Amino acid sequence: MKYTRLTKQQFEELRQEFINFLATQSITNDEWISLKKNKPKIAEEELDVFSDLVWEGVLSKVTYLENISSQHMHLFYLTKKEMKLFSVKVMNPNIDLTTKSGFEWFKKNWQSDYVEYLTASKAYSDDPNLDKFRLIQQGAVITKGDLFQWFDSMIEDQKP
């Protein structure tokens, strides 16, 4: 298994897609029930293969990821060739970016001496989707990229 198995809830949400997947393997509902009961290892392998297919599909479409903690924001823009990062560190220990009030403070004080920024770019390894998956495993979530784009526009506006 390349990624992680989908959760029970995710399988339930993708029930029809899983049925279609089994059908492509020529596995009927009755055969699936029998597999789970009599050959659980093969059933587990089918769940893993389906999970990897779903992850591959999702990861190939991901463009933005965010990992926000109390004092840091890591905002990723995932291009075809590389991962671009805006990293934000809040030096005020009383501010928690994961709260509404902390984020409001940040929006008002993003140019203060209490906020540090770093930008970076990194080429993908041989497996870009696995690179993206590792970021998700470390706590990043898939987003539409509004925060990254806001930073990008602010930095552009600051250039002479």
N, CA, C and O atoms as a DFTB+ gen file, in Angstrom:
640 C
 N C O
     1  1       0.847      -1.181       0.000
     2  2       0.000       0.000       0.000
     3  2       0.885       1.235       0.000
     4  3       1.801       1.362       0.813
     5  1       0.603       2.124      -0.905
     6  2       1.433       3.314      -1.069
     7  2       1.040       4.429      -0.095
     8  3       1.906       5.117       0.445
     9  1      -0.252       4.605       0.127
    10  2      -0.727       5.685       0.992
    11  2      -1.327       5.076       2.258
    12  3      -0.728       4.177       2.847
    13  1      -2.468       5.537       2.675
    14  2      -3.154       4.921       3.803
    15  2      -4.539       4.495       3.359
    16  3      -5.108       5.036       2.411
    17  1      -5.056       3.526       4.061
    18  2      -6.399       3.049       3.734
    19  2      -7.411       4.127       4.090
    20  3      -7.273       4.824       5.096
    21  1      -8.413       4.249       3.260
    22  2      -9.500       5.179       3.528
    23  2     -10.201       4.759       4.811
    24  3     -10.193       3.586       5.184
    25  1     -10.807       5.730       5.480
    26  2     -11.554       5.429       6.694
    27  2     -12.893       4.795       6.334
    28  3     -13.325       4.831       5.182
    29  1     -13.532       4.220       7.328
    30  2     -14.848       3.618       7.102
    31  2     -15.813       4.666       6.544
    32  3     -16.590       4.385       5.632
    33  1     -15.753       5.877       7.104
    34  2     -16.624       6.961       6.634
    35  2     -16.326       7.303       5.173
    36  3     -17.251       7.515       4.388
    37  1     -15.059       7.357       4.807
    38  2     -14.699       7.663       3.428
    39  2     -15.179       6.566       2.481
    40  3     -15.661       6.847       1.384
    41  1     -15.043       5.314       2.915
    42  2     -15.561       4.215       2.090
    43  2     -17.070       4.341       1.921
    44  3     -17.601       4.096       0.837
    45  1     -17.759       4.722       2.993
    46  2     -19.216       4.872       2.900
    47  2     -19.578       5.975       1.919
    48  3     -20.525       5.837       1.144
    49  1     -18.824       7.073       1.952
    50  2     -19.085       8.187       1.037
    51  2     -18.769       7.813      -0.408
    52  3     -19.350       8.363      -1.344
    53  1     -17.850       6.879      -0.579
    54  2     -17.440       6.453      -1.923
    55  2     -18.011       5.075      -2.262
    56  3     -17.443       4.336      -3.066
    57  1     -19.120       4.748      -1.651
    58  2     -19.721       3.418      -1.800
    59  2     -19.936       3.038      -3.276
    60  3     -19.546       1.953      -3.708
    61  1     -20.556       3.939      -4.036
    62  2     -20.836       3.628      -5.444
    63  2     -19.547       3.463      -6.240
    64  3     -19.451       2.582      -7.094
    65  1     -18.563       4.305      -5.964
    66  2     -17.282       4.185      -6.664
    67  2     -16.607       2.851      -6.329
    68  3     -15.978       2.230      -7.186
    69  1     -16.749       2.418      -5.058
    70  2     -16.162       1.135      -4.664
    71  2     -16.886      -0.021      -5.352
    72  3     -16.251      -0.983      -5.785
    73  1     -18.193       0.069      -5.451
    74  2     -18.970      -0.956      -6.166
    75  2     -18.505      -1.028      -7.625
    76  3     -18.312      -2.112      -8.175
    77  1     -18.330       0.137      -8.232
    78  2     -17.845       0.173      -9.622
    79  2     -16.445      -0.429      -9.737
    80  3     -16.143      -1.156     -10.684
    81  1     -15.597      -0.114      -8.756
    82  2     -14.241      -0.670      -8.726
    83  2     -14.293      -2.197      -8.662
    84  3     -13.597      -2.881      -9.413
    85  1     -15.116      -2.719      -7.766
    86  2     -15.258      -4.177      -7.651
    87  2     -15.776      -4.771      -8.964
    88  3     -15.341      -5.843      -9.385
    89  1     -16.698      -4.068      -9.595
    90  2     -17.248      -4.551     -10.863
    91  2     -16.157      -4.641     -11.927
    92  3     -16.158      -5.570     -12.735
    93  1     -15.231      -3.689     -11.936
    94  2     -14.137      -3.755     -12.916
    95  2     -13.235      -4.957     -12.649
    96  3     -12.519      -5.411     -13.540
    97  1     -13.274      -5.466     -11.425
    98  2     -12.505      -6.661     -11.048
    99  2     -13.359      -7.928     -11.210
   100  3     -12.935      -9.028     -10.856
   101  1     -14.579      -7.745     -11.757
   102  2     -15.549      -8.845     -11.927
   103  2     -15.932      -9.481     -10.586
   104  3     -16.129     -10.692     -10.491
   105  1     -16.033      -8.641      -9.560
   106  2     -16.435      -9.113      -8.233
   107  2     -17.857      -8.626      -7.968
   108  3     -18.108      -7.423      -7.893
   109  1     -18.774      -9.565      -7.831
   110  2     -20.177      -9.218      -7.541
   111  2     -20.334      -8.968      -6.047
   112  3     -19.416      -9.218      -5.266
   113  1     -21.500      -8.474      -5.658
   114  2     -21.776      -8.234      -4.247
   115  2     -21.677      -9.530      -3.438
   116  3     -21.082      -9.545      -2.360
   117  1     -22.246     -10.593      -3.946
   118  2     -22.186     -11.878      -3.239
   119  2     -20.735     -12.361      -3.113
   120  3     -20.331     -12.877      -2.071
   121  1     -19.968     -12.186      -4.181
   122  2     -18.553     -12.588      -4.122
   123  2     -17.781     -11.739      -3.114
   124  3     -16.898     -12.246      -2.423
   125  1     -18.109     -10.454      -3.030
   126  2     -17.448      -9.570      -2.067
   127  2     -17.752     -10.020      -0.634
   128  3     -16.857     -10.067       0.210
   129  1     -19.003     -10.346      -0.371
   130  2     -19.388     -10.830       0.963
   131  2     -18.631     -12.112       1.285
   132  3     -18.143     -12.283       2.403
   133  1     -18.532     -13.007       0.319
   134  2     -17.804     -14.264       0.504
   135  2     -16.308     -14.005       0.722
   136  3     -15.686     -14.637       1.576
   137  1     -15.730     -13.073      -0.055
   138  2     -14.310     -12.730       0.110
   139  2     -14.029     -12.231       1.522
   140  3     -13.080     -12.672       2.171
   141  1     -14.869     -11.304       1.991
   142  2     -14.664     -10.747       3.331
   143  2     -14.706     -11.845       4.391
   144  3     -13.952     -11.811       5.362
   145  1     -15.589     -12.812       4.195
   146  2     -15.767     -13.873       5.186
   147  2     -14.697     -14.962       5.070
   148  3     -14.130     -15.390       6.075
   149  1     -14.427     -15.401       3.854
   150  2     -13.580     -16.573       3.641
   151  2     -12.125     -16.262       3.283
   152  3     -11.228     -17.063       3.543
   153  1     -11.905     -15.097       2.688
   154  2     -10.545     -14.712       2.292
   155  2     -10.309     -13.252       2.677
   156  3     -10.139     -12.392       1.813
   157  1     -10.300     -12.986       3.979
   158  2     -10.194     -11.590       4.429
   159  2      -8.923     -10.879       3.956
   160  3      -8.930      -9.664       3.760
   161  1      -7.846     -11.623       3.775
   162  2      -6.601     -10.994       3.303
   163  2      -6.781     -10.430       1.893
   164  3      -6.307      -9.333       1.599
   165  1      -7.456     -11.170       1.029
   166  2      -7.714     -10.684      -0.341
   167  2      -8.661      -9.491      -0.302
   168  3      -8.480      -8.533      -1.055
   169  1      -9.663      -9.538       0.563
   170  2     -10.584      -8.404       0.705
   171  2      -9.822      -7.164       1.180
   172  3     -10.061      -6.059       0.692
   173  1      -8.905      -7.351       2.133
   174  2      -8.088      -6.236       2.629
   175  2      -7.245      -5.655       1.491
   176  3      -7.104      -4.437       1.376
   177  1      -6.694      -6.520       0.664
   178  2      -5.885      -6.044      -0.469
   179  2      -6.728      -5.226      -1.442
   180  3      -6.249      -4.230      -1.985
   181  1      -7.960      -5.628      -1.667
   182  2      -8.854      -4.870      -2.550
   183  2      -9.138      -3.487      -1.961
   184  3      -9.160      -2.488      -2.680
   185  1      -9.354      -3.443      -0.646
   186  2      -9.581      -2.148       0.026
   187  2      -8.358      -1.242      -0.129
   188  3      -8.486      -0.040      -0.363
   189  1      -7.175      -1.836       0.005
   190  2      -5.935      -1.058      -0.125
   191  2      -5.739      -0.540      -1.548
   192  3      -5.361       0.615      -1.744
   193  1      -5.995      -1.393      -2.538
   194  2      -5.834      -0.974      -3.939
   195  2      -6.802       0.172      -4.243
   196  3      -6.418       1.165      -4.861
   197  1      -8.043       0.032      -3.812
   198  2      -9.022       1.092      -4.037
   199  2      -8.596       2.384      -3.335
   200  3      -8.693       3.467      -3.912
   201  1      -8.130       2.269      -2.101
   202  2      -7.672       3.445      -1.357
   203  2      -6.557       4.164      -2.107
   204  3      -6.581       5.387      -2.241
   205  1      -5.581       3.402      -2.597
   206  2      -4.481       4.018      -3.347
   207  2      -4.982       4.707      -4.614
   208  3      -4.504       5.787      -4.961
   209  1      -5.937       4.092      -5.304
   210  2      -6.502       4.715      -6.512
   211  2      -7.177       6.042      -6.174
   212  3      -7.022       7.026      -6.896
   213  1      -7.922       6.063      -5.079
   214  2      -8.594       7.307      -4.666
   215  2      -7.560       8.363      -4.314
   216  3      -7.662       9.507      -4.757
   217  1      -6.558       7.984      -3.512
   218  2      -5.508       8.949      -3.138
   219  2      -4.799       9.496      -4.372
   220  3      -4.564      10.700      -4.467
   221  1      -4.455       8.622      -5.317
   222  2      -3.777       9.077      -6.539
   223  2      -4.624      10.125      -7.265
   224  3      -4.112      11.151      -7.713
   225  1      -5.912       9.853      -7.373
   226  2      -6.805      10.796      -8.045
   227  2      -6.881      12.131      -7.328
   228  3      -6.833      13.186      -7.959
   229  1      -6.999      12.083      -6.026
   230  2      -7.097      13.321      -5.231
   231  2      -5.781      14.093      -5.299
   232  3      -5.772      15.290      -5.586
   233  1      -4.680      13.411      -5.037
   234  2      -3.380      14.087      -4.981
   235  2      -2.970      14.677      -6.328
   236  3      -2.288      15.701      -6.370
   237  1      -3.369      14.058      -7.407
   238  2      -3.004      14.596      -8.724
   239  2      -3.725      15.911      -9.012
   240  3      -3.310      16.665      -9.892
   241  1      -4.813      16.194      -8.267
   242  2      -5.573      17.424      -8.484
   243  2      -5.288      18.513      -7.450
   244  3      -5.748      19.645      -7.604
   245  1      -4.536      18.183      -6.398
   246  2      -4.274      19.138      -5.319
   247  2      -3.358      20.253      -5.817
   248  3      -2.321      19.996      -6.428
   249  1      -3.758      21.488      -5.545
   250  2      -2.939      22.638      -5.918
   251  2      -2.444      23.410      -4.690
   252  3      -1.356      23.987      -4.715
   253  1      -3.237      23.422      -3.625
   254  2      -2.864      24.174      -2.421
   255  2      -3.032      23.311      -1.177
   256  3      -3.982      22.537      -1.054
   257  1      -2.080      23.467      -0.259
   258  2      -2.159      22.844       1.053
   259  2      -1.822      23.896       2.104
   260  3      -1.037      24.809       1.850
   261  1      -2.419      23.760       3.279
   262  2      -2.113      24.654       4.402
   263  2      -1.893      23.812       5.647
   264  3      -2.609      22.843       5.901
   265  1      -0.880      24.206       6.422
   266  2      -0.648      23.591       7.719
   267  2      -0.505      24.750       8.709
   268  3       0.517      25.435       8.741
   269  1      -1.548      24.953       9.512
   270  2      -1.575      26.089      10.438
   271  2      -1.586      25.569      11.855
   272  3      -2.435      24.759      12.228
   273  1      -0.632      26.044      12.649
   274  2      -0.579      25.713      14.072
   275  2      -0.645      27.020      14.859
   276  3      -0.843      28.085      14.275
   277  1      -0.484      26.947      16.164
   278  2      -0.666      28.143      16.995
   279  2       0.285      29.281      16.609
   280  3      -0.118      30.443      16.621
   281  1       1.524      28.970      16.273
   282  2       2.511      30.014      15.992
   283  2       3.042      30.027      14.556
   284  3       3.826      30.903      14.193
   285  1       2.617      29.054      13.738
   286  2       3.155      28.939      12.380
   287  2       2.060      28.720      11.346
   288  3       1.010      28.145      11.633
   289  1       2.332      29.193      10.139
   290  2       1.516      28.878       8.976
   291  2       2.471      28.434       7.870
   292  3       3.441      29.124       7.553
   293  1       2.181      27.280       7.295
   294  2       2.932      26.810       6.142
   295  2       1.918      26.678       5.012
   296  3       1.029      25.827       5.049
   297  1       2.069      27.533       4.013
   298  2       1.124      27.601       2.897
   299  2       1.843      27.136       1.635
   300  3       2.859      27.707       1.238
   301  1       1.303      26.096       1.013
   302  2       1.959      25.480      -0.142
   303  2       1.152      25.696      -1.411
   304  3      -0.071      25.561      -1.432
   305  1       1.884      26.039      -2.472
   306  2       1.317      26.080      -3.818
   307  2       2.046      24.997      -4.592
   308  3       3.267      25.040      -4.739
   309  1       1.294      24.029      -5.082
   310  2       1.873      22.854      -5.709
   311  2       1.746      22.964      -7.229
   312  3       0.703      22.658      -7.807
   313  1       2.827      23.405      -7.854
   314  2       2.833      23.545      -9.304
   315  2       3.179      22.189      -9.925
   316  3       3.381      21.207      -9.211
   317  1       3.246      22.145     -11.225
   318  2       3.593      20.881     -11.886
   319  2       5.033      20.464     -11.601
   320  3       5.334      19.272     -11.533
   321  1       5.927      21.447     -11.433
   322  2       7.350      21.134     -11.298
   323  2       7.895      21.233      -9.881
   324  3       8.896      20.594      -9.556
   325  1       7.234      22.042      -9.017
   326  2       7.794      22.254      -7.690
   327  2       6.719      22.636      -6.678
   328  3       5.578      22.944      -7.022
   329  1       7.136      22.602      -5.414
   330  2       6.282      23.057      -4.316
   331  2       6.800      24.427      -3.881
   332  3       7.990      24.590      -3.609
   333  1       5.907      25.402      -3.819
   334  2       6.282      26.727      -3.352
   335  2       5.694      26.906      -1.952
   336  3       4.578      26.466      -1.676
   337  1       6.447      27.546      -1.086
   338  2       6.053      27.685       0.312
   339  2       6.109      29.132       0.770
   340  3       7.070      29.852       0.496
   341  1       5.055      29.548       1.478
   342  2       5.092      30.749       2.312
   343  2       5.053      30.223       3.738
   344  3       4.125      29.507       4.114
   345  1       6.039      30.570       4.516
   346  2       6.076      30.162       5.909
   347  2       5.979      31.414       6.769
   348  3       6.687      32.396       6.546
   349  1       5.094      31.362       7.753
   350  2       4.856      32.499       8.641
   351  2       5.101      32.037      10.066
   352  3       4.621      30.981      10.479
   353  1       5.852      32.835      10.814
   354  2       6.081      32.536      12.228
   355  2       5.690      33.753      13.048
   356  3       6.191      34.854      12.820
   357  1       4.796      33.547      14.001
   358  2       4.368      34.629      14.893
   359  2       5.217      34.544      16.150
   360  3       5.270      33.504      16.807
   361  1       5.889      35.661      16.484
   362  2       6.813      35.699      17.609
   363  2       6.144      36.134      18.910
   364  3       6.793      36.181      19.955
   365  1       4.875      36.445      18.852
   366  2       4.136      36.845      20.043
   367  2       3.519      35.580      20.654
   368  3       2.599      35.006      20.073
   369  1       4.014      35.139      21.821
   370  2       3.531      33.886      22.405
   371  2       2.067      33.933      22.850
   372  3       1.468      32.892      23.121
   373  1       1.499      35.123      22.926
   374  2       0.099      35.264      23.341
   375  2      -0.875      35.083      22.180
   376  3      -2.090      35.084      22.376
   377  1      -0.336      34.928      20.970
   378  2      -1.186      34.812      19.783
   379  2      -1.257      33.349      19.352
   380  3      -0.240      32.662      19.261
   381  1      -2.471      32.892      19.093
   382  2      -2.703      31.543      18.596
   383  2      -3.439      31.665      17.260
   384  3      -4.615      32.024      17.217
   385  1      -2.738      31.365      16.189
   386  2      -3.293      31.517      14.845
   387  2      -4.486      30.602      14.570
   388  3      -5.232      30.827      13.618
   389  1      -4.668      29.584      15.389
   390  2      -5.780      28.658      15.163
   391  2      -7.087      29.165      15.762
   392  3      -8.137      28.541      15.606
   393  1      -7.012      30.314      16.453
   394  2      -8.234      30.907      17.006
   395  2      -8.650      32.099      16.151
   396  3      -7.836      32.687      15.439
   397  1      -9.923      32.439      16.234
   398  2     -10.425      33.583      15.471
   399  2      -9.720      34.869      15.895
   400  3      -9.313      35.661      15.046
   401  1      -9.573      35.078      17.198
   402  2      -8.930      36.314      17.685
   403  2      -7.455      36.350      17.287
   404  3      -6.931      37.410      16.943
   405  1      -6.783      35.198      17.332
   406  2      -5.379      35.152      16.928
   407  2      -5.203      35.466      15.459
   408  3      -4.270      36.169      15.071
   409  1      -6.098      34.944      14.644
   410  2      -6.002      35.202      13.212
   411  2      -6.360      36.658      12.903
   412  3      -5.766      37.268      12.014
   413  1      -7.328      37.212      13.636
   414  2      -7.667      38.637      13.465
   415  2      -6.456      39.496      13.809
   416  3      -6.160      40.461      13.104
   417  1      -5.749      39.149      14.895
   418  2      -4.542      39.882      15.268
   419  2      -3.533      39.815      14.125
   420  3      -2.919      40.821      13.769
   421  1      -3.367      38.632      13.559
   422  2      -2.413      38.459      12.474
   423  2      -2.776      39.329      11.276
   424  3      -1.901      39.969      10.692
   425  1      -4.059      39.362      10.903
   426  2      -4.469      40.157       9.739
   427  2      -4.156      41.642       9.940
   428  3      -3.848      42.346       8.978
   429  1      -4.234      42.117      11.181
   430  2      -3.952      43.530      11.458
   431  2      -2.455      43.793      11.602
   432  3      -1.994      44.905      11.343
   433  1      -1.701      42.785      12.010
   434  2      -0.291      42.988      12.362
   435  2       0.682      42.179      11.511
   436  3       1.816      41.943      11.928
   437  1       0.261      41.760      10.346
   438  2       1.083      40.869       9.533
   439  2       2.413      41.493       9.105
   440  3       3.331      40.771       8.716
   441  1       2.532      42.823       9.172
   442  2       3.787      43.483       8.811
   443  2       4.594      43.920      10.027
   444  3       5.593      44.626       9.886
   445  1       4.175      43.510      11.210
   446  2       4.875      43.939      12.419
   447  2       6.161      43.145      12.638
   448  3       6.424      42.155      11.955
   449  1       6.946      43.599      13.595
   450  2       8.194      42.909      13.940
   451  2       7.933      41.572      14.637
   452  3       8.859      40.789      14.846
   453  1       6.695      41.314      14.992
   454  2       6.340      40.060      15.658
   455  2       6.044      38.932      14.665
   456  3       5.696      37.822      15.067
   457  1       6.182      39.220      13.375
   458  2       5.882      38.218      12.357
   459  2       7.082      38.075      11.422
   460  3       7.591      39.058      10.883
   461  1       7.520      36.833      11.244
   462  2       8.624      36.538      10.333
   463  2       8.103      35.715       9.158
   464  3       7.182      34.910       9.299
   465  1       8.711      35.939       8.007
   466  2       8.304      35.241       6.781
   467  2       9.488      34.543       6.143
   468  3      10.638      34.961       6.277
   469  1       9.173      33.488       5.459
   470  2      10.158      32.767       4.673
   471  2       9.444      32.267       3.426
   472  3       8.320      31.770       3.501
   473  1      10.090      32.397       2.302
   474  2       9.552      31.798       1.075
   475  2      10.589      30.809       0.563
   476  3      11.794      31.015       0.710
   477  1      10.108      29.751      -0.028
   478  2      11.014      28.736      -0.547
   479  2      10.322      27.971      -1.662
   480  3       9.098      27.980      -1.788
   481  1      11.136      27.314      -2.460
   482  2      10.643      26.414      -3.498
   483  2      11.470      25.137      -3.425
   484  3      12.659      25.162      -3.106
   485  1      10.822      24.038      -3.723
   486  2      11.524      22.755      -3.690
   487  2      10.996      21.884      -4.819
   488  3       9.787      21.765      -5.018
   489  1      11.909      21.285      -5.544
   490  2      11.515      20.363      -6.603
   491  2      10.943      19.097      -5.966
   492  3      11.329      18.711      -4.863
   493  1      10.037      18.473      -6.668
   494  2       9.485      17.207      -6.202
   495  2      10.536      16.105      -6.287
   496  3      11.525      16.213      -7.012
   497  1      10.292      15.055      -5.534
   498  2      11.092      13.840      -5.684
   499  2      10.597      13.136      -6.958
   500  3       9.915      13.744      -7.783
   501  1      10.936      11.886      -7.103
   502  2      10.461      11.117      -8.265
   503  2       8.964      10.874      -8.217
   504  3       8.372      10.465      -9.216
   505  1       8.340      11.120      -7.066
   506  2       6.919      10.851      -6.893
   507  2       6.212      12.068      -6.274
   508  3       6.051      12.133      -5.055
   509  1       5.793      13.022      -7.101
   510  2       5.155      14.236      -6.576
   511  2       3.936      13.957      -5.682
   512  3       3.740      14.639      -4.675
   513  1       3.129      12.968      -6.042
   514  2       1.948      12.686      -5.230
   515  2       2.326      12.197      -3.841
   516  3       1.644      12.514      -2.867
   517  1       3.395      11.436      -3.741
   518  2       3.853      10.978      -2.433
   519  2       4.385      12.158      -1.613
   520  3       4.192      12.198      -0.398
   521  1       5.045      13.107      -2.258
   522  2       5.497      14.323      -1.567
   523  2       4.297      15.076      -0.986
   524  3       4.336      15.527       0.159
   525  1       3.245      15.208      -1.773
   526  2       2.027      15.891      -1.313
   527  2       1.392      15.118      -0.158
   528  3       0.963      15.710       0.833
   529  1       1.337      13.804      -0.293
   530  2       0.741      12.965       0.746
   531  2       1.493      13.114       2.070
   532  3       0.881      13.160       3.137
   533  1       2.803      13.187       1.993
   534  2       3.601      13.347       3.225
   535  2       3.271      14.666       3.930
   536  3       3.231      14.721       5.159
   537  1       3.038      15.718       3.159
   538  2       2.638      16.990       3.765
   539  2       1.289      16.840       4.478
   540  3       1.086      17.390       5.561
   541  1       0.382      16.099       3.866
   542  2      -0.930      15.857       4.479
   543  2      -0.756      15.037       5.754
   544  3      -1.413      15.305       6.759
   545  1       0.117      14.050       5.716
   546  2       0.371      13.247       6.917
   547  2       0.940      14.095       8.048
   548  3       0.731      13.786       9.221
   549  1       1.650      15.154       7.706
   550  2       2.240      16.037       8.711
   551  2       1.248      17.097       9.194
   552  3       1.606      17.959       9.997
   553  1       0.005      17.038       8.711
   554  2      -1.021      17.940       9.219
   555  2      -1.568      18.942       8.219
   556  3      -2.475      19.703       8.554
   557  1      -1.049      18.966       7.011
   558  2      -1.564      19.902       6.009
   559  2      -2.952      19.466       5.538
   560  3      -3.277      18.279       5.518
   561  1      -3.749      20.446       5.167
   562  2      -5.081      20.174       4.625
   563  2      -5.191      20.797       3.240
   564  3      -4.553      21.807       2.942
   565  1      -6.001      20.185       2.413
   566  2      -6.230      20.674       1.056
   567  2      -7.132      21.901       1.133
   568  3      -8.157      21.879       1.815
   569  1      -6.753      22.971       0.435
   570  2      -7.551      24.197       0.424
   571  2      -7.692      24.716      -0.999
   572  3      -7.140      24.158      -1.946
   573  1      -8.451      25.805      -1.119
   574  2      -8.590      26.480      -2.412
   575  2      -7.460      27.472      -2.645
   576  3      -7.332      28.008      -3.746
   577  1      -6.641      27.725      -1.634
   578  2      -5.467      28.572      -1.799
   579  2      -5.679      30.044      -1.544
   580  3      -4.831      30.861      -1.903
   581  1      -6.804      30.405      -0.926
   582  2      -7.080      31.832      -0.695
   583  2      -5.969      32.511       0.105
   584  3      -5.557      33.620      -0.235
   585  1      -5.487      31.869       1.151
   586  2      -4.456      32.463       2.004
   587  2      -3.132      32.584       1.256
   588  3      -2.466      33.615       1.350
   589  1      -2.747      31.566       0.530
   590  2      -1.515      31.639      -0.256
   591  2      -1.603      32.773      -1.268
   592  3      -0.665      33.557      -1.415
   593  1      -2.733      32.857      -1.965
   594  2      -2.905      33.892      -2.981
   595  2      -2.897      35.286      -2.359
   596  3      -2.382      36.229      -2.959
   597  1      -3.469      35.422      -1.154
   598  2      -3.444      36.717      -0.466
   599  2      -2.003      37.125      -0.185
   600  3      -1.616      38.265      -0.439
   601  1      -1.193      36.176       0.348
   602  2       0.213      36.474       0.613
   603  2       0.944      36.815      -0.670
   604  3       1.736      37.756      -0.708
   605  1       0.688      36.071      -1.697
   606  2       1.341      36.305      -2.977
   607  2       1.048      37.718      -3.472
   608  3       1.945      38.413      -3.951
   609  1      -0.217      38.143      -3.355
   610  2      -0.568      39.498      -3.803
   611  2       0.048      40.562      -2.895
   612  3       0.452      41.619      -3.379
   613  1       0.128      40.301      -1.589
   614  2       0.741      41.271      -0.660
   615  2       2.220      41.444      -0.975
   616  3       2.736      42.561      -0.957
   617  1       2.886      40.363      -1.258
   618  2       4.319      40.433      -1.569
   619  2       4.533      41.163      -2.890
   620  3       5.462      41.959      -3.021
   621  1       3.677      40.892      -3.861
   622  2       3.770      41.602      -5.138
   623  2       3.565      43.099      -4.946
   624  3       4.257      43.913      -5.558
   625  1       2.602      43.459      -4.087
   626  2       2.319      44.872      -3.823
   627  2       3.492      45.577      -3.126
   628  3       3.656      46.789      -3.258
   629  1       4.301      44.815      -2.386
   630  2       5.432      45.382      -1.652
   631  2       6.661      45.614      -2.517
   632  3       7.571      46.345      -2.129
   633  1       6.685      44.985      -3.700
   634  2       7.842      45.140      -4.582
   635  2       7.837      46.532      -5.192
   636  3       6.785      47.068      -5.543
   637  1       9.033      47.111      -5.314
   638  2       9.117      48.470      -5.885
   639  2       8.776      48.525      -7.359
   640  3       8.807      49.598      -7.960
